[in-house]
Amino acid sequence: MAANSVRIAVLPGDGIGTEVTDAALAVLEPLARRHGIGLSTETLPAGAFHYQATGEAFPESSFRAAEAADAILLGAMGWPGIRQADGTEIAPQLDLRFRLGLYAGVRPVRAIPGVPVALADPRAQGIDFVLVRESTEGLFHSRGAGLVTEDRAEETLRITRATTEKLSRFSFRLAERRAARLGRKGRVTLVDKANVFRAFAFMRAVFDGVAVEFPGVESGHHYVDAMALDLVRKPWAFDVLPTENMFGDILSDLAAGLVGGMGFSPSADIGDEHAVFQPAHGTAPDIAGQGIANPTAMLLSAAMMLDWLASRGAGQGFAEAGAELEAAVDAAFAAGLRTADIGGGDGTAAVMRAVAEQIGG
Ligand code: ATP
């Protein structure tokens, strides 16, 4: 990538995916100008409605363009009633994860000042942890290839040494960066089920092997069932939580519920060379087209994208722009912004305007 200038592939997708993408692009433009960074965007067709119109959910030309870009910003894809011929969902975002080897599903979970948290304990205002969901194997390994006969069905869970090592190193490095930013020691806790399954005992052993490379970061393990309990009992106690694909899928929705819901949950799917940034929510058909979707998760995903681009050598201006975007979201809610999903009256455009105002756009 050229220093200080990047190309972003934009896949708005379906439903509120397109609405929150429009809001993010409207904020990114003045932000880029203000920080003197070059952001060119190319909007690409893909998704359920594209499938309905053309018979193709994710044209190869869109995939190639996304693969060639410096980063990919994705809204959400899928629509009830629009299915592949075999009855499965239209999910090009899953294809992207597998085809681009995006093994680290990064789901930050942070209480935003002014946004109601699910727990009454005042310590819940300090919730700030990151789930790192392995996103290319685990129980999703057999996606679309499970065995189904008249009397039984089987899916296969796969854990590999190579991916577990990468996921673990990614998590420890993330903990180091967070420790530097937050001014305290980092802590990585592997979430597994090593007491029952050999695959998870293996995962734990590989994780422990990587942990010794990072003596400055605390490491530990937690069984997934105990973690479900503790994410409700004391979510403020955690820092970086790597886990298997299916466990991460479930826990990240639980975690989103702690800090305002899906509208506040950003995510990134990161590999060695590529990364996709998208809100954790879906296309929300129940509210699509009404202008009330909360674009905060998308804005925070865009902030993660800017920070990741900086870490890849795009320039310090990108890191500063990402930090400012996150701070602007916080400031807008602290100043009283209230979206419909938390019982307020502010729609998509109002959030966009309030955040743009905070960044002086
Ligand atoms: P998927 O399977 O693609 O995740 P889903 O239908 O299970 O889709 P969502 O589309 O995320 O899940 O919607 C779940 C609920 O959360 C819906 O009631 C939806 O309206 C609400 N929701 C999701 N995202 C937002 C948002 N950005 N703003 C407001 N409400 C949202």
Residues whose N, C-alpha, C, O or C-beta is under 5 A from the ligand:
A	BS01	ATP	M77 G78 M262 G263 A280 H281 G282 T283 A284 D286 I287 I292 A293 N294 P295 D341
